[in-house]
């Protein structure tokens, strides 16, 4: 297991194009483990055993993640996506769907 896997106990997933809940699953670990992710990127940048391309990519990502807009939107989207995910889960409940949409569905 590499340093990245030890530093961040979750897999940072690629965003899904279809499900909002999948987007929440992407944003939440980045928000929760941002400090650890940045530390791994710093290690990669300073590691002479990494290729020049890998070190350059890690450095670009590191500075992008420290950008004010990224940090602001990360916190905002985390809160919004958590709420969207909760609503979607409630809407899957047949009882709630019947209460909200019963007259529309019949």
NORDARA-V78567 format. One record per residue. RES is the residue in three letters. SS is DSSP state (helix for helix, strand for strand, loop for the rest). BURIAL is I if it has 16 or more other C-alpha atoms within 10 Angstrom, else O. Layout:
BEGIN
<<RES	SS	BURIAL> <RES	SS	BURIAL>>
END
This chain:
BEGIN
<<UNK	loop	O> <UNK	loop	O> <UNK	helix	O> <UNK	helix	I> <UNK	helix	O> <UNK	helix	O> <UNK	helix	O> <UNK	loop	I> <UNK	loop	O> <UNK	loop	O> <UNK	loop	O> <UNK	loop	O> <UNK	loop	O> <UNK	loop	O> <UNK	loop	O> <UNK	loop	O> <UNK	loop	O> <UNK	loop	O> <UNK	loop	O> <UNK	helix	I> <UNK	helix	I> <UNK	helix	I> <UNK	helix	I> <UNK	helix	I> <UNK	helix	I> <UNK	helix	I> <UNK	helix	I> <UNK	helix	I> <UNK	helix	I> <UNK	helix	I> <UNK	helix	O> <UNK	helix	O> <UNK	loop	I> <UNK	helix	I> <UNK	helix	O> <UNK	helix	I> <UNK	helix	I> <UNK	helix	I> <UNK	helix	I> <UNK	helix	I> <UNK	helix	I> <UNK	helix	O> <UNK	helix	I> <UNK	helix	I> <UNK	helix	I> <UNK	helix	O> <UNK	loop	O> <UNK	loop	O> <UNK	loop	O> <UNK	loop	O> <UNK	loop	O> <UNK	helix	O> <UNK	helix	O> <UNK	helix	O> <UNK	helix	I> <UNK	helix	O> <UNK	helix	O> <UNK	helix	I> <UNK	helix	I> <UNK	helix	O> <UNK	helix	O> <UNK	helix	I> <UNK	helix	O> <UNK	helix	O> <UNK	helix	I> <UNK	loop	O> <UNK	loop	O> <UNK	helix	O> <UNK	helix	O> <UNK	helix	O> <UNK	helix	O> <UNK	helix	O> <UNK	helix	O> <UNK	helix	I> <UNK	helix	O> <UNK	helix	O> <UNK	helix	I> <UNK	helix	I> <UNK	helix	O> <UNK	helix	O> <UNK	helix	I> <UNK	helix	I> <UNK	helix	O> <UNK	helix	O> <UNK	helix	I> <UNK	helix	O> <UNK	helix	O> <UNK	helix	O> <UNK	helix	O> <UNK	helix	O> <UNK	helix	O> <UNK	helix	O> <UNK	loop	O> <UNK	helix	O> <UNK	helix	O> <UNK	helix	O> <UNK	helix	O> <UNK	helix	O> <UNK	helix	O> <UNK	helix	O> <UNK	helix	O> <UNK	helix	O> <UNK	helix	O> <UNK	helix	O> <UNK	helix	O> <UNK	loop	O>>
END
